[in-house]
Amino acid sequence: MPVGLKALLLQSKFLRNREMYAVVEILGQQFKVEKGSKLFVNRMASEEGSSVKLDRVLLVDNEGSVKVGAPVVENASVSAKVIKHCKGETVLVFKKKRRKGYQTLNGHRQALTQIEIESINA
């Protein structure tokens, strides 16, 4: 394969996936979000079906032009819609001390909120 053709294929491959995305801090955790993406975050104090405005935008990539905040990008926000509140899968915590007769089993289910990203404003 000629070198120029290979470079053109690589370039077109990367240009096809150039959509707007942002890195947002939600309740102390960072998430990479795109328009229409759904994700689970820690339980938010908002009603199901309501809209949420996320102001802590750390990075915005708009088709190749990247804006990095210090610590946040000014005048940038992400609007999301709360879909539902739910619980995560059960995480089992098992402790045992050998030859002592001690063992305990605890379970935990994290309280989560599912949100859908509606738009990225930068």
N, C-alpha and C positions, 0 to 999 in steps of 0.2 A: 504494500500500500504506500503510495507517495506521501511524503512528510506533510505537504500542504493539505492534502485531503484528510489526513489523520487529525491535524490541528483544527480543521474546519468542523469535523465531526465532534471533537471534544468541546469546541466552543459552542456549537449548537445545542449540545446536550446540557451544558450549564445554563445557557440562555433560556431554554425551555422552562426550567424550574425556577425562574426568577419571579417570585410573587412577593407581595408585601408581607413582612412578618415583623414581630416585635418580641422583645424579652420584657416580661412584666413581673413585678414583685407583688404577690398576692398573699397576705397574711404571713409574711416572713419567708416565703418560698418563691423561687424564680421559675417561670414557665415560658417556653417559646410558644407563641400563639400566632395563628393565621385566621383570616376571616372564615367563619363557618366551622372552625374546629371546636370539638367538645372535650372538656377535661374535668377531672375530679380534683377539687381543692378541699382544704379543711373547712369545716362547717362555718358558713357565713351567716351573719345576723340579718338576713333579708328574706322576704316572703318568696314563695315559688311563683314564677311568672313575672317577677319584677325585674327592672333593668338596673344594672350596677355600672358605675363609672369607675374605672381603674386609672388612677393618676400616676402611680409609680412605674413609669415606663423607663427602662434602663437603656434600651437600644431599639432603633427602628431601621429596618432595611427596606427601602422603597425601590425595587427593581435595580439594585446595584448601588444606590447612593445610601451609604450607611451613616446614621447619626448616633453617636455614643454620648450618653449623658454623664455628667459629673456632679452628683450621682444620678440625676434623672434628666431626661430630655425635656426641655422647656416647651410648653404649649402642646404637649403630646398626651393623648389619652386613648384608652381602649374601652369601648362599651360592650357589655356582656349581658346576657339574659340568664337568670336563674331558672334551670329546668326543674330540678327536684332535689330534695334532701334525702340522703340515704345513709346506710352503714356499709363500711368496707368488709372484706373477707375476715374471717376469724384468724387471729394470730395467736398461736399457743406458745406459752412460756413454761418450760419444764425445768425444774431445779432438782438436783439430787446430790447428796453427799454419800459416797459409798461407805459401806460397813457401819453406818450410823443409824440406819432406819429412817432417814429423813428424805422425803420427796414431796414435791408439791407441783400442781399443775394449775396454771391460770390461763384464762382466755381473754382476748381483748378485741373489740370491733371499733374501728375508728369512725367517728361521725364525719361524713363527707357531704359536699354539695356539688352537684353537676351543673356546670355552666357552659353556655355556647357563646362564642365570640361573634358579635354582630358587626363591628366595624373598628378599624384602626385609624385614628385621627392624628396626623403628624404635620 
